[in-house]
Amino acid sequence: MMAAKENLAIQAEPRAGSPAKREQIMRAASALFLDHGFAGASMDAVAREAGVSKATVYAHFASKEDLFEAMVARGSAERFSRLLDADLDTLDVEEALRRVAHDFMGVLSAPESMKTMRVVMGEAVRLPELAARFYRAGPGRVLAALTDYLARATARGALALDDPRLAAEMFFGMIRGDFHMRRLLGLADHPDMADLARLADAAVALFLKAYRPRV
């Protein structure tokens, strides 16, 4: 009977190379990185937290840096799914930008986002490549997606932009505003979501006032 139970447990456990096992490792790593920082989260600790061997962790991720980058990329895809994956081109440009602005403000106000940002900032001087990986997997990826959308909107005549990349940077910059700095410093731990929504809508209105085609 005991042997049968052990066999069932083995069958139920995700295989070492399976997507489920990879997800199991990433969930464990995310908790450790956010609670203990990058330097304080070892691959041994990740393996223990995930309930797998260290060899299994390395079978999925060649280094702790690769694991961190994958965690950031997954979080970015989840939080910005409508910007990264959905077809914004089917929406009116104002509705599309409002959706992006509200999604972005939601990310800025999320505790997990702030923890991740603080982890990276704490290690950026010592590990500049970690900061570069974070930027590529998160902010840089999202900025590129908005840049592409703005370029397409300009091509179909919905916007009038000479430099979609600069416009995307300005759009996100307006939304971050002073709030993002206060959030990073722990001075806005309980943001008023209604105020944030008004800020996002104001950024969209100002952006469109500057970049809608003149008729």
Residue, then its C-alpha position, 0 to 999 in steps of 0.5 A: m500500500m505504501a509503495a502504491k502511494e509513493n508511486l502515485a505521488i511520483q506520478a502527480e509531481p510535475r516532471a523536471g523539465s515540464p512547464a509546471k515544474r518551471e512555474q513551481i520554481m518561479r513562484a518560489a523564487s518570486a517569494l524569496f526575491l521579494d522578501h530577501g532581495f536578490a543577494g539574499a535569495s540563493m539558488d539553494a533556497v529557491a530549490r528548498e522553497a520549490g521542493v525540488s533539487k538544485a539540479t532541477v532549478y539549474a535545468h530550467f535556469a542557467s543562473k540566478e540572474d536568468l531566473f530573476e529575469a524570467m520572473v520579471a518578464r512573467g510579471s510584466a506579461e501578466r500586469f501588462s497583458r492587454l498592452l503586450d498581447a491584446d490588439l489595441d488597434t481595434l479600439d478608438v485611440e483614446e480608449a486604447l490609451r486610457r486602458v494603457a494608462h490605467d493598467f500602468m497606474g495599476v502596476l505602479s500601485a501594486p506592492e509586488s511592483m514596488k518590491t521588485m523595483r526596490v530589489v533592483m535599485g538596491e543591487a544596480v550599482r553592484l550588479p549593473e547587468l541585473a538592472a539591465r536584465f530587469y529593464r529589458a524584461g519589464p520597463g523596456r519591453v512595455l515601452a517598446a510595445l507602446t512605441d509600436y502601438l503609437a507608430r501604428a496609430t500614426a500610420r493610420g492617421a489617428l495620431a500625428l507623431d514624429d517620434p513614437r518612442l519619445a512620445a511613449e516615454m513622455f506618456f509613461g512619464m506623465i503617469r508616473g509623475d511624483f506619485h512613483m517617487r513617493r511610492l518608491l520611498g514608502l510615502a504613498d503606501h495607501p494610494d487613493m485609487a480614484d486620484l490615480a484614475r484621475l491622474a491617468d485620465a488627465a495624462v491621456a487628455l493632455f497627450l491627445k491634445a498635443y498629438r491628435p491630428r489637426v483638422 
